[in-house]
Amino acid sequence: MKTKIALITGGYTGEAEVSFKSSAFVYSQLDQDKYDIYQITITQDSWFYVSDSGIKVPINKENFTLALDNSIIKFDLAFIMVHGFPW
C-alpha cells in the first residue's frame, strides 16, 4: 500500500500563485510509484481536491479527510506548500 500524501497548496493572499508553482514542482519530483499524492487547494472560500474527472471534492476540515470514490482517504503525511495565510 502506498503512502498517502496531502500536498497542500494555495492560500488566502496573492502569494497563492507562488504556492501553486511550488507545489507543481514538488508534485513532479515525488515518486508516484511510492506515493498516492492528493493536491489539496486552500482558498478563502473552501478547501478541496480536484478529482481526475475535474470534480471539486471538499476536504473535511474537522479531521482533514477526503471522501472519494465511496471511501474516506486519511492522509499519512502532509506536505505544506502554502505561501502567506493561513499558516
C-alpha positions in Angstrom: 0.0 0.0 0.0 1.3 3.4 -1.0 1.8 6.3 1.5 -1.0 8.9 1.0 0.4 12.4 0.9 -1.7 15.6 1.1 0.2 18.2 -1.0 -1.4 21.4 0.4 -1.3 24.5 -1.8 -2.9 27.8 -2.3 -3.6 30.3 0.5 -5.6 33.4 1.2 -3.4 36.0 -0.4 -1.9 36.8 -3.8 1.0 34.6 -2.7 -1.1 31.6 -3.6 0.1 31.8 -7.2 3.7 31.2 -5.9 2.3 28.3 -3.9 0.7 26.7 -6.9 4.1 26.9 -8.8 6.0 25.5 -5.8 3.6 22.6 -5.3 3.6 21.8 -9.0 7.4 21.4 -8.8 7.2 19.2 -5.7 4.5 17.1 -7.3 6.8 16.5 -10.3 9.6 15.4 -8.0 7.6 12.9 -5.8 7.8 9.2 -6.8 4.3 8.3 -7.8 5.2 4.6 -7.7 5.7 5.0 -3.9 3.1 7.7 -3.1 -0.5 8.5 -3.7 -0.4 12.3 -4.0 -3.5 14.4 -3.4 -3.1 18.1 -4.2 -5.3 19.9 -1.7 -6.1 23.5 -2.6 -6.9 26.1 0.1 -8.8 29.2 -0.7 -10.7 31.7 1.4 -13.9 30.0 0.2 -13.1 26.3 0.6 -10.5 23.5 0.9 -10.8 21.0 -1.8 -9.3 18.3 -4.0 -9.9 18.2 -7.8 -10.6 14.6 -8.9 -9.2 13.2 -12.2 -12.6 13.9 -13.7 -12.4 17.6 -12.7 -14.8 17.5 -9.8 -14.0 19.6 -6.7 -14.3 17.4 -3.7 -14.3 19.2 -0.3 -11.9 18.4 2.5 -13.5 17.5 5.8 -11.8 20.2 8.0 -12.8 18.5 11.2 -10.5 15.6 10.7 -8.7 16.5 7.4 -10.0 13.6 5.4 -11.3 13.3 1.8 -14.4 11.4 0.8 -13.5 10.0 -2.6 -14.9 7.1 -4.7 -17.0 5.7 -1.8 -14.1 5.7 0.6 -12.5 8.0 3.2 -8.9 9.0 2.5 -6.9 9.5 5.6 -3.5 11.1 4.8 -0.3 9.6 6.2 1.7 12.8 5.5 1.1 16.5 4.7 3.5 18.4 2.5 2.5 22.1 3.1 3.4 24.4 0.3 1.1 27.3 1.3 2.6 30.8 0.9 1.1 33.5 3.0 -2.1 33.0 5.1 -3.3 30.6 6.5 -0.1 29.3 8.2 
